[in-house]
Amino acid sequence: MPEQEHTGRFTAEDGMQLSDRSLPHSIEAEQSVLGSILLAPETISAALEIIKPETFFLDQHRELFRLMLSLYSGAQGAQMDIIVILNEAVRQGIFETPAEGKRYLAALAETVPSAENITSYCKIIAEKYSARCLASVARDLLREIASGAESAQTLLDSAEQRIFDIRQGRDVRGLIPIRDVMVSTYRHLGDLSGPNSEQFAGAKTGFPELDSITGGMNNSDLVLLAARPGMGKTSFALNLATNVSRRSGRTVVIYSLEMSMEQLVSRMLSTEALVDSHKLRTGRLDPKEWGRIAQSADVLSGMNIFLSEATGITVSQMKAQLRRVKNLGMVVIDYLQLMDAPNKSDNRVQVISEITRGLKLMAKELNVPVLLLSQLNRGVESRTDKRPMLSDLRESGSIEQDADIVMFLYNDYYYNKNSTTPNITECIVQKNRHGETATVNMIWDAQFTRFSAPAREDAVPPPT
């Protein structure tokens, strides 16, 4: 049984010839983790908080941990002991003979200093695994630099992405067996049904009926919000951003590519303080309104909301900024058509397709919802029923394909001044990867640039 730790020194000169055996690893720590689980199977729960099967250096240890994990999460979990593990390990070919397996497992159990220290052993394994991943990235970069096929900027972006993946604990090797994913899925389901389920469910939008359809703002979702000008999509996005930040306590980042940061904050103050937005623009406020503004400014300042008005920003530039944001909970982009793609092209449909695909991948990589605002084409104006449809998405391309949820805003009063419901805006969920599609009525208060949920489903407020 190997008993010494190997920590090879990785340099630019010998990087491409670096032997896997010389990469950082700790055989003793791996043996101690496996031995701890043999002695106290319940300790595997603590191990799973820190390591995964691929974190182990030796193939045999990796397969043994995967076997233990499978037994623990399966029907045999309650009876998992050294005999059960031995029989299954021999059946799966982890050991060539029962005698070899018996000797190795017995040695593992005997060499464990204390099963209570399994967390410390796991941290050592995780540290070595991260170092090996960094060495792998460095080796690949040296190879790519030597080939001269990519620009320095492309290599920088690639290096940053791969190092971010390591920091997030993602497997840089790529393929993961479904049995490993099954364990994390079971844990997530347990979290969703547990006492702290709200921490793991989609962020609440403040609109209960909308949340019941979409499940809230779900991690890794690209949510598209589109409307014709004047329907209030920016105001709705700001309402959602404020609600999510308030309810979740997590950081919300808003990219405003059209309006200035001062304009955004002015709208948010109007909504929070219930002060007429026109009065805010003119500064004609009475003492009571100034008091509400001061109080609301204090509330908004305490929220974890960050703003950016960078125009022509690319997806890669956004990702570079967002990776450094702590406790990121949601990203809002206003709006799609003002973004840039790294590859300039006269084909706008192709450019938009590249951007939306990049944003979907960004949402998945950062594991946060991305709310993307978009314009609609003018074709909607020529129809009798002017409610938007998916085909109305401007420069459609892959917008519909990449988005997990597509929502449209429609206010009948915008087109029909004789409407009996001038303050009702319909939020039309036309695509929902998680379930049904439906229309949700919301109250639009233009005076305060605020959307709110009706007190009851059939509530219709009086005209202002």
Secondary structure, 3 states (H helix, E strand, C coil): CCCCCECCCCCCCCHHHCCHHHCCECHHHHHHHHHHHHHCHHHHHHHHCCCCHHHCCCHHHHHHHHHHHHHHHCCCHHHCCHHHHHHHHHHCCCCCCHHHHHHHHHHHHHHCCCHHHHHHHHHHHHHHHHHHHHHHHHHHHHHHHHHCCCCHHHHHHHHHHHHHHHHCCCCCCCCCCHHHHHHHHHHHHHHHHCCCHHHCCCECCCCHHHHHHHCCECCCCEEEEEECCCCCHHHHHHHHHHHHHHHHCCEEEEEECCCCHHHHHHHHHHHHHCCCHHHHHHCCCCHHHHHHHHHHHHHHHCCCEEEECCCCCCHHHHHHHHCCCCCEEEEEEECHHHCCCCCCCCCHHHHHHHHHHHHHHHHHHHCCCEEEEEEECHHHHHCCCCCCCHHHECCCCCHHHHCCEEEEEECHHHCCCCCCCCCEEEEEEEEECCCCCEEEEEEEEHHHCEEECCCCCCCCCCCC
